[in-house]
Amino acid sequence: MMVIRPVKDEDYAGLRELGRLTGPGFTSLQDNDTQVKAKLDRGVAAFSSDKPAKEALYLFVMEDTDTHEIVGVCGVESAVGLSEPWYNYRVGTMVHASRELNVYNQFNTLTITNDHTGCAELCTLFLKPDAREGKNGSLLSKSRFLFMAEYPKHFSQRLIAEMRGYSDENGVSPFWEGLGRHFFSMDFDKADQFSAMNKVFIAELMPLNAIYTNLLPKEAQEAIGKTHNFTTPARRMLENEGMRYSGYVDIFDAGPTLEAQVNDIRAIRKSQYVKIQLEMDDEQAHDDNDQYLISNTRFANYRCCVSAINKISRNLISVPPAVAKALEIEDGSTVRIVPLSTKRRV
């Protein structure tokens, strides 16, 4: 069984292995010892106190309870841009017109902004390729919503998620080649690594005036707001939960930023408390199409998994012993549940 739990110090090796697999454009977890250790330390520190922090990274891992292997990672930043700048491009429109010449031209522009300063951010979502099956991707991504529903005071009420931008089969970002390279004089991978550690150089090197996108190569223009092929399923999943693209893109690869109010997220808004009744064994019949996210209500010992359930009444469900063990709950415990699918009703 797969279970989501807070990251621990002893997860370094598993987290480091995930960093080796992420690939170009995955800024938040790279093949870099220093960055992985720093992220691990921040994640562990976030769960050391249940009092809301100004800035905290709530980092979770997906663990296979049979093998104890770390197969995935996901996180939520409580607020971004408070201790160091948070940059992205706003896609805008500029009109140049002349009545005398009967000319009317409309152009798209990119303007560097800090508009998402203070927003909570969904981040660091990565699942090992050989674990991308069944409901694992949905569990990894959506488990964060039940934690946010349980501890709303820990997060800004405006939520964003940066999607990895488009790059070709060789890992080349056409947007970077058409724009960023001219100002940074380095490869995309190197600039991406720097940005994960220190964003000061962005303000030092990037143009502060609006950029007319029609001056960029066609391939770069077409990449604006386009998602990496590997990230497209994650984007669709978040859009189904209520997040939307509103015209902001990453300054390096032009990947889209999705956003929503926290309370507008389906899995948060429709989640509810129920009591648990343990079943006698794991063989009891369930409707396998009726899958639910189930989480305990703890902070440092948060656990979340996916399971079919049997509804006994509106506020009482039964689950197999294996689910109770994974969630570290007992008969009569209170849990939070929500249908895994956006098409199901509570």
Rosetta blueprint (number, residue, H / E / L):
1 M L
2 M E
3 V E
4 I E
5 R E
6 P E
7 V L
8 K L
9 D H
10 E H
11 D H
12 Y H
13 A H
14 G H
15 L H
16 R H
17 E H
18 L H
19 G H
20 R H
21 L H
22 T L
23 G L
24 P L
25 G L
26 F L
27 T L
28 S L
29 L L
30 Q L
31 D L
32 N L
33 D H
34 T H
35 Q H
36 V H
37 K H
38 A H
39 K H
40 L H
41 D H
42 R H
43 G H
44 V H
45 A H
46 A H
47 F L
48 S L
49 S L
50 D L
51 K L
52 P L
53 A L
54 K L
55 E L
56 A L
57 L E
58 Y E
59 L E
60 F E
61 V E
62 M E
63 E E
64 D E
65 T L
66 D L
67 T L
68 H L
69 E L
70 I E
71 V E
72 G E
73 V E
74 C E
75 G E
76 V E
77 E E
78 S L
79 A L
80 V L
81 G L
82 L L
83 S L
84 E L
85 P L
86 W L
87 Y L
88 N E
89 Y E
90 R E
91 V E
92 G E
93 T E
94 M E
95 V E
96 H E
97 A E
98 S E
99 R L
100 E L
101 L L
102 N L
103 V E
104 Y E
105 N E
106 Q E
107 F E
108 N E
109 T E
110 L E
111 T E
112 I E
113 T E
114 N L
115 D L
116 H L
117 T L
118 G L
119 C L
120 A E
121 E E
122 L E
123 C E
124 T E
125 L E
126 F E
127 L E
128 K L
129 P H
130 D H
131 A H
132 R L
133 E L
134 G L
135 K L
136 N H
137 G H
138 S H
139 L H
140 L H
141 S H
142 K H
143 S H
144 R H
145 F H
146 L H
147 F H
148 M H
149 A H
150 E H
151 Y L
152 P H
153 K H
154 H H
155 F L
156 S L
157 Q L
158 R E
159 L E
160 I E
161 A E
162 E E
163 M L
164 R L
165 G E
166 Y L
167 S L
168 D L
169 E L
170 N L
171 G L
172 V L
173 S L
174 P H
175 F H
176 W H
177 E H
178 G H
179 L H
180 G H
181 R H
182 H H
183 F H
184 F H
185 S L
186 M L
187 D L
188 F H
189 D H
190 K H
191 A H
192 D H
193 Q H
194 F H
195 S H
196 A H
197 M H
198 N L
199 K L
200 V H
201 F H
202 I H
203 A H
204 E H
205 L H
206 M L
207 P L
208 L L
209 N L
210 A L
211 I E
212 Y E
213 T H
214 N H
215 L H
216 L L
217 P L
218 K H
219 E H
220 A H
221 Q H
222 E H
223 A H
224 I L
225 G L
226 K L
227 T E
228 H L
229 N L
230 F L
231 T L
232 T H
233 P H
234 A H
235 R H
236 R H
237 M H
238 L H
239 E H
240 N H
241 E H
242 G L
243 M L
244 R E
245 Y E
246 S E
247 G E
248 Y E
249 V E
250 D L
251 I L
252 F L
253 D L
254 A L
255 G L
256 P E
257 T E
258 L E
259 E E
260 A E
261 Q E
262 V H
263 N H
264 D H
265 I L
266 R H
267 A H
268 I H
269 R H
270 K L
271 S L
272 Q E
273 Y E
274 V E
275 K E
276 I E
277 Q E
278 L E
279 E L
280 M L
281 D L
282 D L
283 E L
284 Q L
285 A L
286 H L
287 D L
288 D L
289 N L
290 D L
291 Q E
292 Y E
293 L E
294 I E
295 S E
296 N L
297 T L
298 R L
299 F L
300 A L
301 N L
302 Y L
303 R L
304 C E
305 C E
306 V E
307 S E
308 A E
309 I L
310 N E
311 K E
312 I E
313 S E
314 R L
315 N L
316 L E
317 I E
318 S E
319 V E
320 P L
321 P H
322 A H
323 V H
324 A H
325 K H
326 A H
327 L H
328 E L
329 I L
330 E L
331 D L
332 G L
333 S L
334 T E
335 V E
336 R E
337 I E
338 V E
339 P E
340 L L
341 S L
342 T L
343 K L
344 R L
345 R L
346 V L
